[in-house]
Structures are given as C-alpha cells and as structure tokens.
C-alpha cells in the first residue's frame, strides 16, 4: 500500500464552481439582448519606435475601456458569430 493511499472507499469532495451573475449586453448588429455575448475588441497598436510604458505590478491599473485618445479600446458585443458576420465594426482610422 502506498503512503498517501486511502484505505476506505470514500469519494473525494466535489469541486464546485462559484455562481457567476448573468450579464446581458445589447447586440451591435441586431439589437437583441445576449446573455453570453460574442465580444469583439479593437485594440490600437503602438507605432514603430514608440515608447511602450513599462509594467509595474504595484501601479494603479486602468481598465481597457477607460483609456482615452489614441489608446482607446473599442468593445463590440454580438449575439453570436453570425451577427458579427452580418455587421462588422467600422474600420479603425489612423491619426
């Protein structure tokens, strides 16, 4: 018999996932409310040679949606992939 082996036939404790709240988002294409939306993010890139800010774990964090100016992230919610194919987000423009 191994060192960590149990002698009784008791099943291990069932692993339970925490209950997640239902989040509803309006579809960008058809306007319906989706409970599990397909989310499409448009994240702008840094230009060549630009100074990328260094990451510091203890710094104050900002959410991607709260960024302003050229660094603003656009978020589009869709019902599913078919709604995304029907109406894609507008092309990002370069400043």
MIROKE-903587 format. One record per residue (C-alpha): residue number from 1; residue in one letter; x, y, z. Coordinates in Angstrom, 3 decimals, padded with zeros to 6 digits, always signed. Example, Ala and Ser with C-alpha at 12.3 -4.5 7.8 and 13.67 -1.06 7.14 Angstrom:
% MIROKE-903587
(1 "a" (+012.300 -004.500 +007.800))
(2 "s" (+013.670 -001.060 +007.140))
This chain:
% MIROKE-903587
(1 "x" (+000.000 +000.000 +000.000))
(2 "x" (+001.268 +003.468 -000.945))
(3 "x" (+001.970 +006.153 +001.634))
(4 "x" (-000.850 +008.566 +000.609))
(5 "x" (-003.425 +005.955 -000.432))
(6 "x" (-006.776 +005.871 +001.364))
(7 "x" (-007.997 +002.595 +002.792))
(8 "x" (-011.714 +003.473 +002.803))
(9 "x" (-013.806 +003.867 -000.341))
(10 "x" (-014.936 +007.461 +000.232))
(11 "x" (-015.164 +009.655 -002.847))
(12 "x" (-013.267 +012.973 -002.714))
(13 "x" (-015.177 +016.206 -002.186))
(14 "x" (-016.969 +017.510 -005.292))
(15 "x" (-015.359 +020.642 -006.728))
(16 "x" (-017.977 +023.385 -007.143))
(17 "x" (-017.602 +026.430 -009.340))
(18 "x" (-018.762 +029.788 -007.966))
(19 "x" (-022.087 +031.090 -009.250))
(20 "x" (-021.483 +033.766 -011.881))
(21 "x" (-024.020 +036.566 -012.340))
(22 "x" (-025.864 +036.653 -015.675))
(23 "x" (-024.531 +039.553 -017.732))
(24 "x" (-026.722 +040.931 -020.532))
(25 "x" (-025.291 +043.010 -023.362))
(26 "x" (-027.043 +044.566 -026.352))
(27 "x" (-026.050 +043.147 -029.739))
(28 "x" (-024.300 +045.687 -032.006))
(29 "x" (-025.851 +044.101 -035.115))
(30 "x" (-029.497 +043.211 -034.364))
(31 "x" (-030.158 +044.977 -031.035))
(32 "x" (-031.221 +041.873 -029.078))
(33 "x" (-030.043 +041.301 -025.515))
(34 "x" (-027.456 +038.499 -025.323))
(35 "x" (-026.692 +036.662 -022.070))
(36 "x" (-023.457 +035.119 -023.384))
(37 "x" (-022.317 +037.651 -025.983))
(38 "x" (-019.572 +037.241 -028.553))
(39 "x" (-017.248 +040.140 -027.665))
(40 "x" (-015.022 +041.794 -030.291))
(41 "x" (-012.280 +044.170 -029.096))
(42 "x" (-010.427 +046.657 -031.306))
(43 "x" (-007.113 +047.360 -029.573))
(44 "x" (-004.876 +050.054 -031.120))
(45 "x" (-001.209 +049.217 -031.530))
(46 "x" (+001.862 +051.293 -030.753))
(47 "x" (+003.653 +052.849 -033.721))
(48 "x" (+007.166 +051.723 -034.561))
(49 "x" (+009.739 +053.266 -032.235))
(50 "x" (+007.154 +054.477 -029.722))
(51 "x" (+007.995 +054.214 -026.052))
(52 "x" (+005.878 +051.425 -024.523))
(53 "x" (+005.190 +052.042 -020.823))
(54 "x" (+006.839 +049.520 -018.527))
(55 "x" (+004.584 +047.286 -016.465))
(56 "x" (+004.703 +047.644 -012.714))
(57 "x" (+002.670 +045.270 -010.591))
(58 "x" (+002.086 +047.800 -007.802))
(59 "x" (+000.945 +050.672 -010.085))
(60 "x" (-002.662 +051.809 -010.296))
(61 "x" (-004.436 +049.827 -013.036))
(62 "x" (-006.801 +051.333 -015.619))
(63 "x" (-009.452 +049.324 -017.438))
(64 "x" (-009.117 +048.955 -021.197))
(65 "x" (-012.450 +050.683 -021.817))
(66 "x" (-011.447 +053.709 -019.685))
(67 "x" (-008.439 +054.626 -021.863))
(68 "x" (-008.698 +057.910 -023.799))
(69 "x" (-007.394 +059.370 -027.024))
(70 "x" (-005.369 +057.196 -029.399))
(71 "x" (-005.184 +054.366 -026.844))
(72 "x" (-008.980 +053.962 -026.537))
(73 "x" (-010.183 +050.362 -026.906))
(74 "x" (-013.471 +049.766 -028.729))
(75 "x" (-015.679 +046.912 -027.495))
(76 "x" (-018.462 +045.447 -029.660))
(77 "x" (-020.918 +042.846 -028.298))
(78 "x" (-022.765 +040.438 -030.618))
(79 "x" (-025.334 +037.656 -030.089))
(80 "x" (-023.149 +035.126 -031.893))
(81 "x" (-020.662 +034.784 -034.735))
(82 "x" (-023.411 +035.074 -037.392))
(83 "x" (-024.450 +038.530 -036.132))
(84 "x" (-020.781 +039.549 -036.247))
(85 "x" (-020.558 +038.482 -039.908))
(86 "x" (-023.717 +040.470 -040.768))
(87 "x" (-022.454 +043.790 -039.357))
(88 "x" (-018.760 +044.083 -038.603))
(89 "x" (-017.450 +047.101 -036.657))
(90 "x" (-016.181 +050.092 -038.639))
(91 "x" (-012.547 +050.043 -039.687))
(92 "x" (-010.262 +051.854 -037.232))
(93 "x" (-008.742 +055.008 -038.604))
(94 "x" (-005.152 +056.143 -038.154))
(95 "x" (-004.416 +059.582 -036.681))
